[in-house]
Amino acid sequence: MKTFSIIFLSLFLSSFIAGDAHNEASKESEATVLICTGKYSKRYHNSQCKGMKACKGEQKKVSLSDAKKMGLTPCGYCYK
C-alpha cells in the first residue's frame, strides 16, 4: 500500500508540473508583441513603446514565441 501511495503521488506531482510548463508555453504563444522589420531590428516591444518610433521598416504584431524564435530579445524601454 505504501508503494502504491508513492507511485500515485509521483504521477500526480509530475502531471501537475508538466501542466504548469504547458500553461506557461501557451501563455507565451498567445501573447502578442510588436516587431520592426527594419534591417537592424533586434528587439520586440509592447504596444506603447517609445522605441518603436525609431522603426525604419514595417511594424508587425507577432506572437511572443515567434519573436523569440526569430532571435529577438525584449526592448530595454518597455520590458525593464
SVG drawing of the C-alpha trace seen along z (x, -y; Angstrom):
<svg xmlns="http://www.w3.org/2000/svg" viewBox="-3 -58 24 60">
<polyline fill="none" stroke="black" stroke-width="0.4" points="0.0,0.0 2.9,-2.4 4.4,-1.7 1.1,-2.5 0.8,-5.8 4.3,-6.8 3.7,-5.9 0.4,-7.8 1.9,-10.8 4.8,-10.8 2.4,-10.6 0.2,-13.3 3.1,-15.7 4.7,-15.1 1.4,-15.8 1.0,-19.0 4.5,-20.2 4.0,-19.3 0.7,-21.2 2.4,-24.3 5.0,-24.2 2.3,-23.7 0.3,-26.7 3.4,-29.0 4.1,-27.9 0.5,-28.5 0.5,-32.0 3.7,-32.9 2.3,-31.8 -0.9,-33.7 0.8,-37.0 1.4,-39.4 4.3,-41.8 5.3,-44.4 8.4,-43.9 10.0,-46.2 11.0,-44.6 13.9,-47.1 17.3,-45.9 18.9,-46.4 16.0,-45.5 16.8,-43.1 14.1,-43.7 10.4,-43.1 8.1,-45.7 4.8,-46.3 2.1,-48.4 3.1,-51.6 6.8,-51.5 8.7,-54.7 11.4,-52.5 9.1,-51.8 9.4,-55.4 12.8,-54.6 11.5,-51.8 12.7,-52.2 10.7,-49.2 7.2,-47.9 5.7,-47.4 4.1,-43.9 2.2,-42.1 3.5,-38.6 3.3,-36.1 5.9,-36.3 7.0,-32.8 7.5,-33.7 9.5,-36.8 11.8,-34.7 12.2,-32.1 13.4,-34.9 16.1,-35.6 14.6,-38.9 15.1,-40.0 13.0,-42.3 13.3,-46.0 15.1,-47.9 12.5,-50.6 9.3,-48.7 10.5,-45.5 12.5,-46.8"/>
</svg>
